[in-house]
Amino acid sequence: MSSSGKIPRSARNIKIEVCCGGNCLGRGSQKVLDTLEKEFESAQMCGCLGNCGKGPNVLVDEKKILHYSNEHTVVERVKNKEGEMFKRFNEEELTDDFLNDI
């Protein structure tokens, strides 16, 4: 990050996906997306990422997932490269919340 507080142009191009499953939408993922779109050109909604009980979920560069995201802290968390390694879910990990989204 530069001294002006702006995000460097190279960081603005990372791929950011915000879950739009019913559970995450109910927990504020639209506000999270609106905030991210102001800072990152590539921010967009995506289908359910699983981990429904931990939403809103945000996937960064298809590698790291941020849980319990909110519009007040999400930009800083992305800039700090927070999150855990993302693993695609399997049938044993699916919850009732996830199944209701499909």
URNORPE-V160167 format. One line per field, one symbol per residue. ss: DSSP state (H for helix, E for strand, L for the rest). burial: b if it has 24 or more other ideal C-beta (glycine too) atoms within 12 Angstrom, else e. A space follows every 10 residues. Layout:
ss=???
burial=???
//
This chain:
ss=LLLLLLLLHH HHLLLEEEEL LHHHHHLLHH HHHHHHHHHL LLLEEELLLL LHHHLLLEEE LLLEEELLLL LLLHHHHHHL LLLEELLLLL HHHLLHHHHH HL
burial=eeeeeebeee eeebebbbbb bebbbebbbe ebbebbeebb eebebbebbb bbebbbbbbb eeebbbbbbb beebbebbbe eebeebeebe eeeeeebbee be
//
